[in-house]
């Protein structure tokens, strides 16, 4: 079994904590007019599912980063 991959997804617009369950349990935090979704996803299919939900909400995607689980906030080497 492979380890989950950690991601940080930034979108334009504001979501509150109650959206976490809909986004596969990702942590949801808003800063100004942006929302950050972050945490582990089990596979690439789950990442695409989260991105599809963002699209379905009509939110604008700002960035997607893969994170190193050992150092939150740091990009993992590709």
MOPAC internal coordinates of N, CA, C and O (Angstrom, degrees):
PM7 1SCF
backbone

  N    0.0000 0     0.00 0     0.00 0    0    0    0
  C    1.4506 1     0.00 0     0.00 0    1    0    0
  C    1.5301 1   108.44 1     0.00 0    2    1    0
  O    1.2310 1   120.50 1   -45.74 1    3    2    1
  N    1.3066 1   116.65 1   134.26 1    3    2    1
  C    1.4588 1   120.79 1  -179.01 1    5    3    2
  C    1.5274 1   110.21 1   -86.92 1    6    5    3
  O    1.2310 1   121.56 1   -26.95 1    7    6    5
  N    1.3121 1   114.61 1   153.05 1    7    6    5
  C    1.4551 1   121.16 1   177.49 1    9    7    6
  C    1.5271 1   109.47 1   -73.50 1   10    9    7
  O    1.2310 1   119.78 1   -31.83 1   11   10    9
  N    1.3300 1   118.03 1   148.17 1   11   10    9
  C    1.4585 1   119.44 1   175.96 1   13   11   10
  C    1.5247 1   110.00 1   -66.74 1   14   13   11
  O    1.2310 1   120.86 1   -23.97 1   15   14   13
  N    1.3038 1   115.97 1   156.03 1   15   14   13
  C    1.4551 1   122.54 1   177.08 1   17   15   14
  C    1.5117 1   108.24 1  -103.04 1   18   17   15
  O    1.2310 1   120.57 1   -41.62 1   19   18   17
  N    1.3229 1   116.52 1   138.38 1   19   18   17
  C    1.4548 1   122.17 1  -179.53 1   21   19   18
  C    1.5291 1   109.60 1   -92.51 1   22   21   19
  O    1.2310 1   121.32 1   -43.14 1   23   22   21
  N    1.3345 1   115.08 1   136.86 1   23   22   21
  C    1.4605 1   120.97 1  -178.47 1   25   23   22
  C    1.5213 1   110.67 1  -131.82 1   26   25   23
  O    1.2310 1   121.62 1   -24.17 1   27   26   25
  N    1.3226 1   114.51 1   155.83 1   27   26   25
  C    1.4552 1   122.93 1   169.02 1   29   27   26
  C    1.5207 1   106.12 1  -126.94 1   30   29   27
  O    1.2310 1   120.74 1   -61.00 1   31   30   29
  N    1.3246 1   116.19 1   119.00 1   31   30   29
  C    1.4615 1   122.69 1  -178.95 1   33   31   30
  C    1.5193 1   107.43 1  -117.26 1   34   33   31
  O    1.2310 1   120.60 1   -56.13 1   35   34   33
  N    1.3358 1   116.46 1   123.87 1   35   34   33
  C    1.4702 1   121.09 1   179.11 1   37   35   34
  C    1.5274 1   108.80 1  -109.95 1   38   37   35
  O    1.2310 1   121.78 1   -45.49 1   39   38   37
  N    1.3413 1   114.19 1   134.51 1   39   38   37
  C    1.4584 1   120.45 1   178.53 1   41   39   38
  C    1.5208 1   109.47 1  -130.94 1   42   41   39
  O    1.2310 1   121.45 1   -24.67 1   43   42   41
  N    1.3299 1   114.83 1   155.33 1   43   42   41
  C    1.4547 1   120.81 1   174.48 1   45   43   42
  C    1.5095 1   107.64 1   -84.59 1   46   45   43
  O    1.2310 1   120.63 1   -51.47 1   47   46   45
  N    1.3123 1   116.41 1   128.53 1   47   46   45
  C    1.4564 1   121.59 1  -177.72 1   49   47   46
  C    1.5154 1   110.23 1   120.38 1   50   49   47
  O    1.2310 1   121.18 1    -9.70 1   51   50   49
  N    1.3148 1   115.36 1   170.30 1   51   50   49
  C    1.4562 1   120.82 1  -173.97 1   53   51   50
  C    1.5262 1   110.68 1  -117.17 1   54   53   51
  O    1.2310 1   121.26 1   -52.83 1   55   54   53
  N    1.3277 1   115.19 1   127.17 1   55   54   53
  C    1.4624 1   122.91 1   171.44 1   57   55   54
  C    1.5214 1   106.79 1  -123.11 1   58   57   55
  O    1.2310 1   120.09 1   -31.31 1   59   58   57
  N    1.3303 1   117.44 1   148.69 1   59   58   57
  C    1.4554 1   118.92 1   175.65 1   61   59   58
  C    1.5244 1   110.49 1  -104.94 1   62   61   59
  O    1.2310 1   120.99 1     0.82 1   63   62   61
  N    1.3407 1   115.71 1  -179.18 1   63   62   61
  C    1.4653 1   122.21 1  -173.49 1   65   63   62
  C    1.5284 1   114.41 1   -58.38 1   66   65   63
  O    1.2310 1   119.56 1   152.67 1   67   66   65
  N    1.3180 1   118.45 1   -27.33 1   67   66   65
  C    1.4640 1   118.49 1  -175.29 1   69   67   66
  C    1.5322 1   112.52 1   -66.74 1   70   69   67
  O    1.2310 1   119.68 1   169.04 1   71   70   69
  N    1.3260 1   118.21 1   -10.96 1   71   70   69
  C    1.4582 1   121.93 1   177.30 1   73   71   70
  C    1.5344 1   112.73 1   -81.38 1   74   73   71
  O    1.2310 1   119.23 1   169.90 1   75   74   73
  N    1.3217 1   119.07 1   -10.10 1   75   74   73
  C    1.4704 1   122.18 1  -175.06 1   77   75   74
  C    1.5339 1   112.29 1   -55.98 1   78   77   75
  O    1.2310 1   119.56 1   136.51 1   79   78   77
  N    1.3073 1   118.44 1   -43.49 1   79   78   77
  C    1.4651 1   120.86 1  -179.71 1   81   79   78
  C    1.5219 1   111.41 1   -62.68 1   82   81   79
  O    1.2310 1   120.21 1   142.33 1   83   82   81
  N    1.3241 1   117.20 1   -37.67 1   83   82   81
  C    1.4627 1   121.13 1  -179.57 1   85   83   82
  C    1.5210 1   111.03 1   -69.81 1   86   85   83
  O    1.2310 1   120.53 1   154.94 1   87   86   85
  N    1.3295 1   116.60 1   -25.06 1   87   86   85
  C    1.4614 1   121.67 1   179.45 1   89   87   86
  C    1.5244 1   111.44 1  -102.53 1   90   89   87
  O    1.2310 1   120.56 1  -136.05 1   91   90   89
  N    1.3251 1   116.54 1    43.95 1   91   90   89
  C    1.4634 1   122.97 1   172.77 1   93   91   90
  C    1.5291 1   112.87 1    57.50 1   94   93   91
  O    1.2310 1   120.19 1  -150.95 1   95   94   93
  N    1.3435 1   117.24 1    29.05 1   95   94   93
  C    1.4521 1   120.51 1   177.79 1   97   95   94
  C    1.5156 1   114.89 1    81.59 1   98   97   95
  O    1.2310 1   119.61 1  -171.77 1   99   98   97
  N    1.3382 1   118.35 1     8.23 1   99   98   97
  C    1.4570 1   120.11 1   176.89 1  101   99   98
  C    1.5257 1   109.64 1   -63.56 1  102  101   99
  O    1.2310 1   120.51 1   -32.36 1  103  102  101
  N    1.3201 1   116.62 1   147.64 1  103  102  101
  C    1.4590 1   121.34 1   175.76 1  105  103  102
  C    1.5254 1   107.94 1   -72.25 1  106  105  103
  O    1.2310 1   120.65 1   -46.22 1  107  106  105
  N    1.3213 1   116.37 1   133.78 1  107  106  105
  C    1.4626 1   122.29 1  -178.35 1  109  107  106
  C    1.5262 1   108.28 1  -114.37 1  110  109  107
  O    1.2310 1   120.37 1   -57.50 1  111  110  109
  N    1.3279 1   116.90 1   122.50 1  111  110  109
  C    1.4697 1   120.26 1   176.61 1  113  111  110
  C    1.5228 1   109.17 1  -140.61 1  114  113  111
  O    1.2310 1   121.44 1   -41.97 1  115  114  113
  N    1.3280 1   114.85 1   138.03 1  115  114  113
  C    1.4691 1   120.71 1  -178.95 1  117  115  114
  C    1.5130 1   110.11 1  -107.70 1  118  117  115
  O    1.2310 1   121.29 1   -37.08 1  119  118  117
  N    1.3349 1   115.13 1   142.92 1  119  118  117
  C    1.4578 1   123.23 1   179.25 1  121  119  118
  C    1.5225 1   106.91 1  -138.50 1  122  121  119
  O    1.2310 1   120.36 1   -70.23 1  123  122  121
  N    1.3174 1   116.92 1   109.77 1  123  122  121
  C    1.4567 1   119.38 1  -177.00 1  125  123  122
  C    1.5125 1   109.85 1    63.27 1  126  125  123
  O    1.2310 1   120.30 1    57.18 1  127  126  125
  N    1.3213 1   117.03 1  -122.82 1  127  126  125
  C    1.4568 1   122.16 1  -179.46 1  129  127  126
  C    1.5223 1   112.54 1  -102.61 1  130  129  127
  O    1.2310 1   120.29 1  -161.67 1  131  130  129
  N    1.3401 1   117.06 1    18.33 1  131  130  129
  C    1.4645 1   121.72 1   179.57 1  133  131  130
  C    1.5201 1   110.40 1  -123.96 1  134  133  131
  O    1.2310 1   121.36 1   -25.68 1  135  134  133
  N    1.3324 1   115.00 1   154.32 1  135  134  133
  C    1.4544 1   121.77 1   174.75 1  137  135  134
  C    1.5173 1   108.45 1  -122.93 1  138  137  135
  O    1.2310 1   120.90 1   -40.11 1  139  138  137
  N    1.3224 1   115.89 1   139.89 1  139  138  137
  C    1.4541 1   122.45 1   175.42 1  141  139  138
  C    1.5151 1   108.56 1  -112.35 1  142  141  139
  O    1.2310 1   120.93 1   -51.71 1  143  142  141
  N    1.3266 1   115.83 1   128.29 1  143  142  141
  C    1.4640 1   123.03 1   173.18 1  145  143  142
  C    1.5204 1   105.18 1  -108.37 1  146  145  143
  O    1.2310 1   119.88 1   -54.62 1  147  146  145
  N    1.3278 1   117.84 1   125.38 1  147  146  145
  C    1.4576 1   118.81 1  -177.16 1  149  147  146
  C    1.5142 1   110.92 1  -144.30 1  150  149  147
  O    1.2310 1   121.85 1   -27.35 1  151  150  149
  N    1.3375 1   114.06 1   152.65 1  151  150  149
  C    1.4502 1   120.27 1   177.51 1  153  151  150
  C    1.5157 1   111.14 1   139.13 1  154  153  151
  O    1.2310 1   121.04 1     6.08 1  155  154  153
  N    1.3472 1   115.61 1  -173.92 1  155  154  153
  C    1.4608 1   120.45 1  -176.84 1  157  155  154
  C    1.5251 1   112.79 1   -82.79 1  158  157  155
  O    1.2310 1   121.27 1   -36.69 1  159  158  157
  N    1.3204 1   115.17 1   143.31 1  159  158  157
  C    1.4627 1   122.52 1   170.67 1  161  159  158
  C    1.5255 1   106.91 1  -125.83 1  162  161  159
  O    1.2310 1   120.10 1   -40.58 1  163  162  161
  N    1.3286 1   117.41 1   139.42 1  163  162  161
  C    1.4661 1   120.05 1  -172.44 1  165  163  162
  C    1.5256 1   115.04 1   -67.13 1  166  165  163
  O    1.2310 1   120.22 1   151.83 1  167  166  165
  N    1.3336 1   117.18 1   -28.17 1  167  166  165
  C    1.4593 1   119.56 1  -177.86 1  169  167  166
  C    1.5264 1   109.98 1  -164.02 1  170  169  167
  O    1.2310 1   121.24 1    -2.73 1  171  170  169
  N    1.3293 1   115.24 1   177.27 1  171  170  169
  C    1.4613 1   119.97 1  -177.61 1  173  171  170
  C    1.5256 1   111.94 1   -66.09 1  174  173  171
  O    1.2310 1   120.46 1   149.71 1  175  174  173
  N    1.3148 1   116.72 1   -30.29 1  175  174  173
  C    1.4580 1   120.51 1   177.59 1  177  175  174
  C    1.5321 1   110.51 1   -61.84 1  178  177  175
  O    1.2310 1   120.01 1   140.51 1  179  178  177
  N    1.3245 1   117.58 1   -39.49 1  179  178  177
  C    1.4602 1   121.48 1   177.96 1  181  179  178
  C    1.5326 1   110.50 1   -66.20 1  182  181  179
  O    1.2310 1   120.41 1   142.42 1  183  182  181
  N    1.3366 1   116.82 1   -37.58 1  183  182  181
  C    1.4695 1   120.51 1   176.21 1  185  183  182
  C    1.5216 1   110.00 1   -61.40 1  186  185  183
  O    1.2310 1   120.24 1   133.28 1  187  186  185
  N    1.3229 1   117.15 1   -46.72 1  187  186  185
  C    1.4669 1   120.60 1   179.27 1  189  187  186
  C    1.5305 1   111.04 1   -63.25 1  190  189  187
  O    1.2310 1   120.39 1   145.59 1  191  190  189
  N    1.3303 1   116.86 1   -34.41 1  191  190  189
  C    1.4596 1   120.27 1   176.28 1  193  191  190
  C    1.5203 1   111.82 1   -64.04 1  194  193  191
  O    1.2310 1   120.45 1   137.10 1  195  194  193
  N    1.3386 1   116.74 1   -42.90 1  195  194  193
  C    1.4696 1   120.73 1   177.88 1  197  195  194
  C    1.5288 1   110.33 1   -63.92 1  198  197  195
  O    1.2310 1   120.60 1   138.51 1  199  198  197
  N    1.3282 1   116.46 1   -41.49 1  199  198  197
  C    1.4717 1   119.75 1   178.94 1  201  199  198
  C    1.5280 1   111.11 1   -65.65 1  202  201  199
  O    1.2310 1   120.15 1   144.00 1  203  202  201
  N    1.3205 1   117.32 1   -36.00 1  203  202  201
  C    1.4682 1   120.61 1   177.43 1  205  203  202
  C    1.5301 1   110.62 1   -65.98 1  206  205  203
  O    1.2310 1   120.08 1   143.27 1  207  206  205
  N    1.3347 1   117.45 1   -36.73 1  207  206  205
  C    1.4648 1   120.45 1   177.89 1  209  207  206
  C    1.5318 1   110.23 1   -65.13 1  210  209  207
  O    1.2310 1   120.87 1   139.65 1  211  210  209
  N    1.3370 1   115.94 1   -40.35 1  211  210  209
  C    1.4637 1   119.90 1   176.82 1  213  211  210
  C    1.5236 1   109.90 1   -60.14 1  214  213  211
  O    1.2310 1   120.98 1   134.38 1  215  214  213
  N    1.3184 1   115.73 1   -45.62 1  215  214  213
  C    1.4698 1   120.53 1   177.56 1  217  215  214
  C    1.5211 1   110.82 1   -60.19 1  218  217  215
  O    1.2310 1   120.24 1   135.37 1  219  218  217
  N    1.3366 1   117.14 1   -44.63 1  219  218  217
  C    1.4586 1   121.43 1  -177.98 1  221  219  218
  C    1.5321 1   112.49 1   -63.20 1  222  221  219
  O    1.2310 1   120.55 1   151.61 1  223  222  221
  N    1.3375 1   116.55 1   -28.39 1  223  222  221
  C    1.4622 1   121.01 1   176.83 1  225  223  222
  C    1.5303 1   112.00 1   -81.15 1  226  225  223
  O    1.2310 1   120.56 1   171.81 1  227  226  225
  N    1.3336 1   116.53 1    -8.19 1  227  226  225
  C    1.4526 1   120.96 1  -179.54 1  229  227  226
  C    1.5171 1   113.25 1    75.95 1  230  229  227
  O    1.2310 1   120.68 1  -159.03 1  231  230  229
  N    1.3267 1   116.31 1    20.97 1  231  230  229
  C    1.4658 1   120.01 1  -179.50 1  233  231  230
  C    1.5245 1   109.78 1   -87.47 1  234  233  231
  O    1.2310 1   121.00 1   -28.94 1  235  234  233
  N    1.3174 1   115.69 1   151.06 1  235  234  233
  C    1.4608 1   121.08 1   179.73 1  237  235  234
  C    1.5210 1   109.70 1   -91.30 1  238  237  235
  O    1.2310 1   120.87 1   -54.16 1  239  238  237
  N    1.3212 1   115.94 1   125.84 1  239  238  237
  C    1.4522 1   122.53 1   178.73 1  241  239  238
  C    1.5277 1   109.22 1   -75.89 1  242  241  239
  O    1.2310 1   120.13 1   -50.36 1  243  242  241
  N    1.3218 1   117.35 1   129.64 1  243  242  241
  C    1.4541 1   122.24 1   177.30 1  245  243  242
  C    1.5225 1   110.20 1   -98.47 1  246  245  243
  O    1.2310 1   120.27 1   130.28 1  247  246  245
  N    1.3470 1   117.08 1   -49.72 1  247  246  245
  C    1.4639 1   119.56 1  -179.08 1  249  247  246
  C    1.5179 1   111.26 1  -160.64 1  250  249  247
  O    1.2310 1   121.50 1   -22.85 1  251  250  249
  N    1.3322 1   114.74 1   157.15 1  251  250  249
  C    1.4540 1   123.22 1   173.00 1  253  251  250
  C    1.5199 1   106.18 1  -132.48 1  254  253  251
  O    1.2310 1   120.46 1   -54.88 1  255  254  253
  N    1.3394 1   116.72 1   125.12 1  255  254  253
  C    1.4718 1   120.69 1   177.73 1  257  255  254
  C    1.5178 1   109.36 1  -127.18 1  258  257  255
  O    1.2310 1   121.01 1   -42.02 1  259  258  257
  N    1.3125 1   115.68 1   137.98 1  259  258  257
  C    1.4545 1   121.07 1   171.15 1  261  259  258
  C    1.5132 1   106.60 1   -87.40 1  262  261  259
  O    1.2310 1   120.34 1   -49.28 1  263  262  261
  N    1.3294 1   116.95 1   130.72 1  263  262  261
  C    1.4502 1   121.99 1  -175.53 1  265  263  262
  C    1.5148 1   111.88 1  -108.26 1  266  265  263
  O    1.2310 1   120.96 1   -27.05 1  267  266  265
  N    1.3144 1   115.77 1   152.95 1  267  266  265
  C    1.4523 1   122.60 1   172.60 1  269  267  266
  C    1.5250 1   107.37 1   -81.17 1  270  269  267
  O    1.2310 1   119.03 1   -60.49 1  271  270  269
  N    1.3417 1   119.45 1   119.51 1  271  270  269
  C    1.4637 1   120.64 1  -176.28 1  273  271  270
  C    1.5292 1   112.76 1   -63.36 1  274  273  271
  O    1.2310 1   119.63 1   160.24 1  275  274  273
  N    1.3236 1   118.32 1   -19.76 1  275  274  273
  C    1.4495 1   121.47 1   179.46 1  277  275  274
  C    1.5108 1   113.25 1   -79.95 1  278  277  275
  O    1.2310 1   120.09 1   161.72 1  279  278  277
  N    1.3194 1   117.44 1   -18.28 1  279  278  277
  C    1.4626 1   121.25 1  -177.83 1  281  279  278
  C    1.5223 1   108.80 1  -141.03 1  282  281  279
  O    1.2310 1   119.78 1   -97.84 1  283  282  281
  N    1.3581 1   118.02 1    82.16 1  283  282  281
  C    1.4608 1   120.25 1  -178.66 1  285  283  282
  C    1.5103 1   112.16 1   -50.46 1  286  285  283
  O    1.2310 1   121.41 1   -43.78 1  287  286  285
  N    1.3323 1   114.91 1   136.22 1  287  286  285
  C    1.4471 1   120.84 1  -179.21 1  289  287  286
  C    1.5131 1   113.61 1    92.24 1  290  289  287
  O    1.2310 1   119.95 1   172.22 1  291  290  289
  N    1.3235 1   117.71 1    -7.78 1  291  290  289
  C    1.4583 1   121.49 1   179.74 1  293  291  290
  C    1.5199 1   109.84 1  -104.87 1  294  293  291
  O    1.2310 1   120.83 1   -40.63 1  295  294  293
  N    1.3123 1   116.03 1   139.37 1  295  294  293
  C    1.4569 1   120.77 1   178.37 1  297  295  294
  C    1.5248 1   110.53 1   -71.50 1  298  297  295
  O    1.2310 1   121.11 1   -37.73 1  299  298  297
  N    1.3081 1   115.47 1   142.27 1  299  298  297
  C    1.4553 1   120.80 1   175.19 1  301  299  298
  C    1.5277 1   108.88 1   -83.39 1  302  301  299
  O    1.2310 1   120.01 1   -33.41 1  303  302  301
  N    1.3085 1   117.58 1   146.59 1  303  302  301
  C    1.4654 1   118.85 1   175.94 1  305  303  302
  C    1.5089 1   110.61 1   -65.95 1  306  305  303
  O    1.2310 1   120.15 1   -38.65 1  307  306  305
  N    1.3104 1   117.32 1   141.35 1  307  306  305
  C    1.4681 1   121.43 1  -179.67 1  309  307  306
  C    1.4919 1   111.31 1   -90.46 1  310  309  307
  O    1.2310 1   120.10 1   180.00 1  311  310  309

